[in-house]
Amino acid sequence: MIEKDKVVTLSYVLKDSQGTVIDTSENETPLEYIHGHGSILPGLESQLTGKSVGDGVTAVIPPAEGYGVRNEELVESVPREHFPPDQEIVEGMHFAAQTPEGEVRVVITEVLDDKVVVDGNHPLAGVELHFEVEVLKVRDAQAVEIERGEVETAV
């Protein structure tokens, strides 16, 4: 049964409210994580607690329990001169920006002659997430896995 300090292996499909597939483990390695350590979205983790191998879970995760609610204060116009003059800047580019609080991942949403609009929100902020999950394996986490907070692949 899924509970704190268990290694859980899942297959999943993640869709948005319109049914568009955002991510899937289909044809990929299943997702493994240590339950109760904040390794996956809080809303999904809470809905998996108590489930067992073979259980299927359909979970709708509101933005606050997923990637957060969009924060318009994280959208900012930056003077073009803050970017290297020889670097091509296009909408959709992702990069790390240095702030007083540390490094922040941002995406360029608009490029104008003298300024660039960047968005520090997670790309899925404000999106209601729809998961279809199947629990494939559940086992006790080893002490080293708990200490490191990650699953050992050779176990």
C-alpha positions as CSV (number, residue, x, y, z in Angstrom):
1,M,0.0,0.0,0.0
2,I,1.3,3.5,-0.8
3,E,2.4,5.4,2.2
4,K,5.3,7.6,3.4
5,D,8.8,6.1,2.6
6,K,7.5,3.7,-0.1
7,V,9.0,3.7,-3.5
8,V,6.1,3.8,-6.0
9,T,6.3,3.0,-9.7
10,L,3.6,4.5,-11.9
11,S,2.5,4.7,-15.5
12,Y,0.6,7.9,-16.2
13,V,-1.0,10.1,-18.8
14,L,-1.3,13.8,-18.0
15,K,-3.9,16.0,-19.8
16,D,-5.2,19.5,-19.6
17,S,-8.9,20.4,-19.2
18,Q,-9.4,20.2,-23.0
19,G,-8.0,16.6,-23.1
20,T,-4.7,17.5,-24.7
21,V,-1.9,15.2,-23.6
22,I,0.8,17.2,-21.8
23,D,3.0,14.2,-20.7
24,T,2.8,10.5,-20.6
25,S,5.0,7.5,-19.5
26,E,3.6,5.5,-22.4
27,N,6.5,4.0,-24.4
28,E,8.9,5.5,-21.7
29,T,10.3,4.3,-18.4
30,P,7.6,4.4,-15.7
31,L,7.8,7.1,-13.1
32,E,9.4,6.1,-9.8
33,Y,9.4,8.3,-6.7
34,I,9.6,8.1,-2.9
35,H,6.1,8.8,-1.4
36,G,5.8,11.5,1.2
37,H,8.9,13.4,0.3
38,G,7.5,16.1,-2.0
39,S,8.9,14.4,-5.2
40,I,5.6,14.7,-7.1
41,L,2.8,17.2,-7.2
42,P,1.1,17.5,-3.8
43,G,-2.4,17.0,-5.2
44,L,-1.4,13.8,-7.0
45,E,0.6,12.5,-4.0
46,S,-2.4,12.9,-1.7
47,Q,-4.7,11.0,-4.1
48,L,-2.3,8.1,-4.4
49,T,-1.9,7.6,-0.6
50,G,-3.5,4.3,0.4
51,K,-3.6,2.9,-3.1
52,S,-2.1,-0.5,-4.0
53,V,-0.4,-2.3,-7.0
54,G,-2.9,-2.6,-9.8
55,D,-5.0,0.3,-8.7
56,G,-6.0,2.9,-11.3
57,V,-6.4,6.5,-10.3
58,T,-8.1,9.3,-12.1
59,A,-7.1,12.5,-10.4
60,V,-8.0,16.1,-11.2
61,I,-5.5,18.4,-9.6
62,P,-6.4,22.1,-9.2
63,P,-3.6,24.6,-10.0
64,A,-3.0,25.3,-6.3
65,E,-2.1,21.7,-5.7
66,G,-0.2,21.4,-9.0
67,Y,2.2,24.0,-10.5
68,G,0.5,26.9,-8.7
69,V,-1.8,29.7,-9.7
70,R,-0.5,32.1,-12.3
71,N,1.2,35.1,-10.7
72,E,1.1,38.1,-13.1
73,E,3.9,39.8,-11.0
74,L,6.2,37.2,-12.5
75,V,5.7,38.6,-16.0
76,E,8.1,41.4,-16.6
77,S,9.4,43.7,-19.4
78,V,13.1,43.7,-19.5
79,P,15.2,46.2,-21.6
80,R,16.6,44.5,-24.7
81,E,20.1,45.7,-23.7
82,H,20.1,43.2,-20.8
83,F,20.5,40.5,-23.3
84,P,23.7,39.8,-25.3
85,P,23.6,41.9,-28.5
86,D,24.6,39.0,-30.7
87,Q,22.1,36.6,-29.2
88,E,18.9,35.9,-31.2
89,I,15.9,36.4,-28.9
90,V,12.7,34.7,-29.9
91,E,9.3,33.9,-28.3
92,G,9.3,30.6,-26.5
93,M,12.9,30.6,-25.5
94,H,13.6,29.4,-22.0
95,F,16.6,30.5,-19.9
96,A,17.8,31.1,-16.4
97,A,17.6,34.6,-15.0
98,Q,19.5,35.8,-12.0
99,T,17.4,37.6,-9.4
100,P,18.1,38.8,-5.8
101,E,16.3,35.6,-4.7
102,G,18.5,33.4,-6.9
103,E,18.1,31.7,-10.3
104,V,14.7,31.7,-11.8
105,R,13.6,29.8,-15.0
106,V,11.8,32.1,-17.4
107,V,10.3,31.9,-20.9
108,I,10.2,34.8,-23.4
109,T,6.6,35.6,-24.3
110,E,7.1,38.7,-26.5
111,V,10.0,40.4,-28.2
112,L,9.7,44.1,-29.0
113,D,12.3,46.5,-30.5
114,D,13.5,47.8,-27.2
115,K,12.2,45.3,-24.6
116,V,11.6,41.6,-24.0
117,V,8.7,40.3,-22.0
118,V,9.6,37.3,-19.8
119,D,7.4,35.1,-17.7
120,G,8.7,33.4,-14.5
121,N,5.6,31.3,-14.0
122,H,5.8,27.5,-14.5
123,P,4.4,26.7,-18.0
124,L,1.6,24.7,-16.3
125,A,0.8,27.4,-13.6
126,G,-2.9,28.0,-13.6
127,V,-3.7,24.8,-15.5
128,E,-6.1,22.2,-14.0
129,L,-4.3,18.8,-14.4
130,H,-6.0,15.5,-15.3
131,F,-4.0,12.4,-14.5
132,E,-4.8,8.8,-15.4
133,V,-2.4,6.7,-13.3
134,E,-1.8,3.0,-12.8
135,V,0.2,1.8,-9.7
136,L,2.7,-0.7,-11.0
137,K,4.9,-1.4,-8.0
138,V,5.2,-0.4,-4.3
139,R,8.2,-1.3,-2.1
140,D,9.9,-0.1,1.0
141,A,12.4,2.6,0.4
142,Q,16.0,1.8,1.5
143,A,17.6,4.1,4.1
144,V,20.0,5.5,1.5
145,E,17.1,6.4,-0.8
146,I,15.3,8.2,2.0
147,E,18.5,10.0,2.9
148,R,19.1,11.1,-0.6
149,G,15.5,11.7,-1.5
150,E,15.8,9.8,-4.7
151,V,15.2,6.3,-5.9
152,E,18.3,4.1,-6.5
153,T,18.1,2.6,-10.0
154,A,20.0,-0.6,-9.1
155,V,17.6,-1.7,-6.4
